[in-house]
């Protein structure tokens, strides 16, 4: 039986000098079919006739990264991009209208939901925290949401609520990792979707609809468009320099414009390298958000990995290093076992996992 002895990324991670850099957007796709096997219970009543979804996220192409059946398969196979069959927004909209078919009211109102964030992932990260493999796909899977709700009728929409929350799953997801995205995962995903509808009380918005100022669909679309008017997304390239914060990155304005990129060699025959930065006076630059040589940008302090633009955000890999103990032919993925005894082990092996992440262009967090 194989037990994980240790996994995690000690910041920063050593890298091979000549390794390939892979864009996470080239990963394979895990397509999930979202179907309503039954309709909502009879006691659930919604005061509108239908639900409409607009996907206004920075990246509309996927809803997260999920591990494959073999997490040790290598950087090109350990994770896949998670998408919903039929299109992400369309699949959620269709699921809602099928599941709540018996709950809708016979009137002219519709519920419009604008998704600003909707991402299926483990714990969120920032550049001052170490990355652990167990947190990348293990004990807690979460749905990060920022949704705006409007009640609409005759082309007019009344803002109802802005929901910025995390729906957490307390199941030991690593138990079901061999199924890639198992029924357990899908059940939690559907639970999250239902909770985002049923948690709100729409009755007051119905009563005040005629008396309150409203927006047109064109107004809402233009407001959503402005979300992407971020300088680094509008500029043709990255300005050379060291960026000390996410805000500097958004504005494409590095604090330190003159710096030196150096490499420290170590390991057997010095085949491993580690990037570090210095000022022109030879002082080490620490605690930076990222840096650019004017052509490419590297996310700092978690391995200095190159980032790639995907739609209106950026993604990258972080290399996670760990060990596992072999005691038989089976593999168990999860946190380190507390009762591990070296005397009982058959072997200890080192492995590497390339874990994909994406930057939230509003908050700077990575998922």
N, C-alpha and C positions, 0 to 999 in steps of 0.2 A: 504494500500500500504506500502511496506517495503522499507525504504531508509537506505542506509549505512550512519551512523553518523560518524564513524571514523574507519580507518583501517591502520594497519602498525605494524611494529615490533620495539619496543623500545629496543635498544641494551644494554645488552643482554636480552634474553627472559627467563622467569621463566619456569621451567619444573617440571613435576611430578616425584617424586623419582623412581617410579616403572613402568613408562610407557614403552611400547614396542618400540624398535628401528626398523624401517622399511627400507629396502633397496629399493630406488626408482626403481631399475631395476625389482622389483616384481610388479610394476604397470601394469594395463591392457593396451591393445594396441588399438590405434585408427588408423585403416588402411585407407589411402586415395588413391583413384584411380585417377591417373593422366592421363587424356586422352586429345587428341587434337580433339576438336569438329569441327575444321576447319583448313585450312592450312594458312600459312603466306600470307600477301598481295603480289600481283604480283611485286610491286616495290622493295621488299626486295630480294637482290641477294647476295649469299654467294659463295666465290671462292673455294669451296671444295665440295666433293661428299657426305660426311657424317660426323657425329659427334660421337666420342667415349668418354665414361666417365670411369675414374678410381677413385674409392673411397679410398683415402689414409688418411682418418681422424683418429683421435685417437679412436673414437667410431663410427663404421660403422653400428651399429644395429638400429639407429633411427636418426631422424632429429630434434628432439625437444620434449618438453612436452606441451600438450594442456589441458585446463580445460574441465571438463565434463559438462553435462547439469545441474548438481546440485553441485555447488562448496562447499556446506555445507554438502556433503555426508560423510565426514570423510577422514582421511589420506589415506585410501586404495582406495578411489574412486574419490577424488576431481580432480585428473589429470590423464592423460593417456600418454603413449609413442606414439609419432607420427611416423608412418612408411609409406612408399609408397608401394602400391600393386605391387608384382612382384620383390621386392628388390629395395632399394633406388637408387643405381647407375643405375641399369638396367631400372627402371621406367623413370628416367630423360633422359637417352640415347634414349629410345624408343619414349618418348614424343618429343624430339628435332627432331628426324629423321622423325617422322610423320608430325609434324607441319611445318617443313621447306622442305618438300618433293618437293615442286615446286620452291624452292629458290636455290637448290644446282646446282653446275656446273658439266658438264659432263667431268671430268678430273680424275686424279689419286690421288689428294690430299685428306686428311682427317684432321679434327680438333680433336686433342686429348686434353681433359680437365682432369687435376688431381685435385680432390677436397681435399684440406687440411683442410678447415673449411666450413661447411654448416649447419647452425643451425637456426631454427625458434624459436624466443623467444621475450620477452619484452626487456626492457633496461638492458644492461649489468651491473653487480654489482662488487664491490670490497669489501674487508673486512673492510674498513673504512667508509662504507655508510650504513645507515639503509635500510631495505627492506620494501617496501610498497606493499600491496596486489594489489593496482591499477596498479602498474608498473609490477607486476608479470604476469598479463594477460590482462591488461586493455587498456589504451588509445593508445598505439603504439605497434604494432607487427613489428618485424624487422627480416630480413634474414641476418645473419652474414656470410660473404663469404671470403674465401681465395682460389682462383683458379689459377692454372698454365695452360697456354695455349701453345700448341705445334702444329705446322703445320707439317704433316707427309706425306711421300711418299716412297714407296718401303722399308719400315722398318726403315727409317731414319726420325728423328724428330727435327725440328728447334724450339728452344724456342722463343715464340712470346711475351708473356706478363704474368706478375704476378699481379693478381687483388686481392687487400685486401680492402674490402669495406663493407658497411652496406646499404642494400636496405630497406628504411623505409616506413611503411604504416601509413598514416595520418588519416585513418578511425577510428571511435570510435568502436573498435572491441568489446568492452563489450556489445554493442547493439545486437550482434549476438551470444552471448555466449550460448544461449539456443540450438543452432544448433551444438554445439561442434566444428566442423570445417566447417563453412557454405560456401555457394557459394561465399560470399564476401571474405572470407579468401582465398578460392581456386583461385579466380580471381587475388588477390594480389600475391599469390604464383606463378602463371603462369606469371604474369607481371614481377616479379623478375627474373624468369628463362629466359624470352625473353630478358630482358635488359642486362643480362650477356653475351649474344651472340651478340646482335645488337649494343652494345656500341663501339665495337672495329672495327678498319680498318685493314683488313688483306692483303691489296693490296701490301704493301711494303715487307711483308714477302714472298709473292709469287714471287716477282721480285728477291729477294736476296736469295732464297732458295738454289740454286746450289752453290753459292759462300761462304756461311756461314757454320761454323762448326756445326755439328749436333750430336744428341744422338740416341742410340738404345733404344728400349723398355726395355731391360735389364738394361741399364744405369739408366733410369728413375725409374725403380722398386727398384734398389739398393739405389738410392738417397732417395727415399721415406721411405725405410726401416730404414735408419739411423735416421729418425725423431723420432723414438720410442726408440732410445738408450739413454734413460734418466735414471739416476742412480736409482731413486726411483722405476722405473718400472722394473729394472733389479735385484735389491736386493730382498732377500727373505722376508724381513719384514721392518717395520719402526724402526729406532733407537730411543731409549727413549730420550725425551728432548722437549724443547720448541723451536719452529721454528719462527723466527722473520720476515721472508720474504718468498715469493714463491720460490725464488732462493734456499734458504736453503732446502725447501721441495723437490725441483727437485733433489738436490744433496744428499738428505737424510743426511744432516749434521746440526743438531740443534745447535744454539748458546749456549743455556743453557741446560746442560746435567743433572744437579741436581736441582730438583724442587719438590714442594709439591702440590698435587691436593686437594683442600678443597671445602666444600659445605656450603653455607649459607642457613639456613632454615628460612622461613617466611610465612606469610599468616595464615589463620585460622588453628589452631592446628599444625602449622609449616609443612603443607603437601607439600608446594612448596619449591623447592631447586634451587640454582643457583651455578654453578661451578665457582671457581676462583683459580688462581695460585699464589704461593708464592715461593720465593727463600728459600734456607735452612736457611737463616738468618731472615725469616719472612717478607721480603719485597714483596709487591704485584707486580706481573708481568703484565704489561699492553701493549696493542697494539701489540700483537703477531699474527702471521698468523695461527698457529695451534700448537697442541702438541700431543705427543704420550707417552703412558705408556710402550711402547715396544711391545705391542700386537695390539692395535688398534690406529687409528689416529682420532683426532677431529678437525674440522675446527673451528677456534677460532673467538670470538668477535661477532658472529651472532647467538649465542645460543649454541656454543660448540657441534655441532652435529657430530655424527660419520659418516665418509666417507666410501664408498664402491667402490672397483675397478670394473670397467666395461670396458672390452677390455683394452685399453691403457690410460685410464683416470679414474676419480673418480667422484662419484655423492653422493648427500646427500639431506636431507630435511631441511628446515628452517620452524619453526612454526611461523605463522603470526596470530596475535590476533587482533580482531576488534569488533565493535558493530553495530547493525542495529536497526532501529526504525520501529515498526509495525504500519501502518495506513491502514488497509484493508488487503486483502488476497493476493495481488500481491507482487512479489519481483523484485527489480531493482538493478542490480549490476553496480557499477561505482564509481567514486570519491564522497566524501561527498557533500551533497547538501547544498548550501549556505543559503537557506531560511528556514532551519529546525528550528522549534519552539517547545521546550519541552512541551509547553502548549497544542499543537495540537497532540502530540503523544499518542499512546495507551500503548506502552511498549518499553523498551530498553533491548536488549538481547546481550550477549557476545558470540562470537564463535571463533573457531580456524580453520585455514586452514594450511595444511601441503604442502608447495610449494617445488617441486623438482628442484634442480639445478645441473649443471655439470661444472667441472673445465676445462678451456681451458689450456692444458698442455704446450702451447707455451707462453701464455701471463699471466696466472694466474687469468684472469678474470673469473667470474662465470656467466652462462647464465641460 
